[in-house]
Amino acid sequence: MLQLDRGREAAIRDLDAIIARLRGLSAADWDRPTPDEGWTIRHLAVHLTETIPFLTGVLGEIIAVRLGEPPTTEAGDLVTLDFPTDAIAAAFTQDRNAFFHTIMAMEEGDLATTVPGGNGADRSGSLYLALSTAEAGLHRFDLEAALGAADAGLDEQAILACDELLPAMMAGIATNVGKHPDDPVSFVFRGTLFDRRLTWTGSEWTQDIEPEEGSAIHEIRVHGDDSAVMLFVYGRIRVEGPGSDRLRFGDDSAHDRELAAQFKTFVPGP
């Protein structure tokens, strides 16, 4: 489980690494494609100037339950894709500073605190710690991979954070999407830090339930290091493309690879 001190330290470290990289880019680099399909580095940076203030705001609401008011911060200027790159980097830096000031004010007790969400679901400190850590880690990977870093990946804290989010909701997402394989199949994602299974039984999606012994459900285990497997779950590594050599899909037959390639159709997500 993600711990407060280690999670926030990882989030701040990864945001700082992104900022350092952005400030050293050439004009052409900003238009490089990232593993986040359809996004360039410019898209990624502008997205973070929107997402980081949102996360800061929710964390501030959670802290305000204890303190009576949120920490005082000032977000960066609003920017769009058309803004000069130095203005985007400056806005992102200011957003990072406001985020740092807020998340460093969190205490252990804030993790269990909840505030109302816009869709009626409560938002907890533990959830938004995980969102912050995962967001920073995934987008640092996106940036590093876009710039050709062969060793780019997620560290332990980002993996733990990512596991608390999308992988914990796969069956619900797949059920809502309403798409499924033609035949029963079980996708297995097992590492040293996580153990997840998503199964189409032929009639419903189930989560983290082992098929009965002797079941006819076909199993596809995604093999690889924890970082690569989690990046596959989040759509950063695909069956064909950069990073796919870090993974094996079942027995790597054409059938298993075809099914693995359909995974994000069943479980779309960030």
Secondary structure by P-SEA (a helix, b strand, c coil): cccaaaaaaaaaaaaaaaaaaaaaccccccccccccccccaaaaaaaaaacaaaaaaaaaaaaaaaccccccccccccccccccaaaaaaaaaaaaaaaaaaaaacccccccbbbbccccccccaaaaaaaaaaaaaaaaaaaaaaaccccccccaaaaaaaaacccccaaaaaaaaccccccbbbbbbbcccbbbbbbcccccccccccccccccbbbbbbcccaaaaaaaaacccccccccccccccccccaaaaaaaaacccccccc
